[in-house]
Amino acid sequence: MNIRTLREPTPEGRMAAVAVDEMLRHLDAKPFARIPDYADFRAAFYKQMRIEILQATLEEAQKPRNEARIRDLAGELACLLI
């Protein structure tokens, strides 16, 4: 995992870090280096997209202080960050 996927301040920056990681992972693969295709990027983006959506939903849930919703979302987010 690229540190930029955690520290980049914008969602688009974090997604760009995932794209670069996926590209480099495929180009560095031995003995069959290749350019990643649609399915590779789709799979690579899945986890980061879920994290982004959950973080946004968690921020929204904190506004009215819905404690039960916050616990559910925080638990789901924790599972993805492992």
N, C-alpha and C positions, 0 to 999 in steps of 0.2 A: 504494500500500500504506500502510495506517495504521500508525504507529509502535507502536500498542498491540498489533498482531499479533506484534510482536517482543519488546516489553518487558513486557507484561502477565504477572504471575507465575503465573496459573492457565490451564489449557487452556480452561475455559469463558469466561474473559475474552477470550482470543485469538479464540475463535469468535464471541463477541459483537461484537468489533471488525470481523470479516469481514462480519457481518450488517449492521452500520451502514454500512460502506463500500458494500455492494451496494445498500442502500436509497437512500443518497444518490446513487449513480451513476445509478440509474434515475430518481429524481426530478429530477435536474439535467439529464437528457438533453434536448437540443433537436432538433427541435421537438416530440417525442413523449414527454413525461414520463409515467411510469406507475409503478404499484406493482409491484415484482418479484413473480414467482410462484414456485411450487415449483421449476420447472426452473432458474430464475435462481439461486435460493439453492443448489440442489444443485450447480450448476456452480461457483459461488463458493466453496463449502465444500470442494470436492474437494481442492484443493492444500493447504489448511491442515490438513485431516484426515490427509492423507498425511504431512505434516510432523510432526504430533503423534504419529502411530503410529510413525514412524521414530525420533523422538527417544526415545520410551518403549522401543522395541526396542533402540536403541543403549545406553541406560542399563542395560538388562537384560544385554546382551551383554558389557558391561564388568565385570560382577561376577565371572565366572570367568576374565576376561582372555583371551577368545577373540579373538586378534588378527586372524585372517582374517575373522571375522564383523564385527568392528568396522570394518575397512577397507571391506568391502562396503556396510555400512549408512551409513557416513560419506560414501562416494562417491555413493550414491543420494540422501542428504539434501542434499549440495552441489548436485546437479543441480536439485533442487526449489527451492532458495533463490536460484537465479540469476534 
